[in-house]
Amino acid sequence: MAVIPSNLARVSNQLRMSVATSNLTRTQVDLLKVQNQLATGKTISVPSDEPGRAAIIQSIRKTLEKRDGYLQNLKSAQTHLGAVDTALGDMTDLLRQADQIASANVGSDVSADARTSAAAIVQNIYSQMLSLGNRQFEGAYLFGGDRSNQAPFVEAGGGVKFVGSERVLSNDFDEGARLEFMVNGDATFGALSTRIQGSQDLTPSIATATRLSDLRGANGRGIREGSIQLSNGSESAVIPISTADTIGDVIDRINAFAVGGIRAGIAGDGVSIELTAAAGDNISVNEVGGGNTASDLGILRVTGSGAGVALDGLAVDARITELTPLASLRGGAGIDPSGLIITNGQTTQTISFSAAVTVGDLLNAINGSDTNVRAEINAAGNGINLLNPTQGIDLNVGENGGTTADDLGIRSFSAGSPLSEFNGGDGVRTVSGADFSITDSAGVSFDVDIDGATTVQDVLDAINAAATGASAGVTATLATTGNGIVLTDSAGGGGTLTVTPAPFSAAATDLGIDKPAVGNVIAGEDKNPVKSVGVFAHLLALQNALRASDQKAITKAAEGIKADLDRIVRIRGETGARVQELEARQSRLEDQTVATKALLSELEDVDFTEAVTRFQTLQTALQATLQAAGATLNLSLLDFLS
């Protein structure tokens, strides 16, 4: 009979096998983990090994990736600015050479031939300067701004036109640190320094379609969102303005609440909101929750002014936009649509605004006129400026038979033009006593003394007063077409209207009225063109002055070149400071990167000494587990009984 041994041990075979298998599996898993760590050098093979640590490591890696990008941006910017610094240094050398040439050619001992030879050298400097203005670095034009893929300076109309951008590129160099890494070509070369600043306040009237975002507000801080509390003394309402988009929306909301007989509308002056009252309405308007909406709208009235008294608000000052109707400019007075005559260098264009409806139409008409002139709304939003981006040529803006240029405040020869700006800044030369005499066609003569005159209007007044005092038939006015002083003879005599300069006085010539009459009119010459300035303009002026052997013009051009030199030296210094700032940022960023990488290493890199020791320990443990399992799993009841 077969004997089947009974397992009388206290632990079952199944349990012993389970425990042994579990120990073996755990040890093998730990051993595999250590083997992977030794093979990869990393403490974590997959995120599930240690989710918390893995998340921290991933975050640190992202930070390092960003910093690597910042470091590349810093190095690229420093290289770019280094190329700019080299170009500025070359420009400085060329301008110093031009200044030395100017200084050497002022004096009676210098011949005209010597100055002509010097002009050839200046022409070469001019060409080199143009090449520097269009210098490229790594495929980008250094002075082109954000139009860095095209040459910023081109020869046009007898001068050099700036076709680059005043906006320069910027980049991220650290968290929250976005900085420019280019130099403004306009500022460096004085490319857009020649301009006519609009002298007229063109602030438009408001309409129901006027957007609140286009208002400066009664406080000059725009229209801030909020609500207003409107009361007529017996009832009140809180009126939300936050979602209003236009003046019309504000008016409609006030009227929709129907507080008594109060009605809102645009005031008669066209620049403010008006609240009218019924006989028993005592209007007051207050802020809600400490807001500023009522004040910004110009209708804040804390205490009523009496029953039936209307509230005429303060002006809310609308800004000019391209959508602003021309008819609303100047507080609703509009402008004359006759147009302008613009002469820029050798190009003259007559521009009519008869078909223009909005400010955008006006700007497009000027900018598309082929005069190379740029019209724009000024920064304050209350006027129009004209810029001449072409250095080396003069700009004139006159009337086209109306008053458009004066209405816009951009006429280059106006009643308010200072005489000190005439003739390129040389002014009008006068003498003590009479400066010139005028004789009408009837033979009546009178002297004109313009000592003390500072503007064109002063000259007109002096001529007209002298003519009236002498009972002469002469009237002085501004030209209605183009520019200049016009003398008109109404005497009806058989003679000829004439202007005779006084001895030693150049006033008549400097005013442009030393001209022969055509019929009964002397049409004066425009002696107040807007002279171009900037590096290329001054080099051209020096070149022309040397060829003309004009010592006064040489000195004047040299003054401009010195101003250009000072500006470029300053910009070069600013560029050097920016390079130093970028270097300091790079150094700090590299130090931070080293520290962050050390932290990352502590979190994910394996300590090989500790890992090898652990590997050996686990191997020993595995062997022991195998031996123990082999010994215990073969035991039976007979082994126990023996």
ABEGO torsion letter per residue (X at the ends): XBBBBBBABABBAAAAAAAAAAAAAAAAAAAAAAAAAAAAGBABABAAABAAAAAAAAAAAAAAAAAAAAAAAAAAAAAAAAAAAAAAAAAAAAAAAAAAAAAAABEAABBAAAAAAAAAAAAAAAAAAAAAAABBBGGBBAAAEABAABBABBBBGGBBBBABBABBBBBBABBGBBBBABBBAAAAAGAAABBBBBABBABBBBBAABBAAABAEAAGAEBBBEBBBBBAGABBBBBBAAABABAAAAAAAAAAAGBEABBBBBBAAGABBBBBBBAABBBBBBBBGGBAAAAAAGABBABBAEBGBBBBBBBAGBBBBAABBAAABGGGAEBBAAEBBBBBEABBBBBBAAABABAAAAAAAAAAAGAGBBBBBBAAGABBBBBBABBGBBBBBBBAGBAAAAAAGABABBAABBAAABGGGAEBBBBBEBABBBBBAAGBBBBBBABGBABAAAAAAAAAAAAAAAGBBBBBBBBABEBEBBBBBAAGBABBBBBBBBBGBAAAAAAGABBBBBEABBBBBBABBBBBBEAAAAAAAAAAAAAAGBAAAAAAAAAAAAAAAAAAAAAAAAAAAAAAAAAAAAAAAAAAAAAAAAAAAAAABBBAAAAAAAAAAAAAAAAAAAAAAAAAAABBAAAAAX
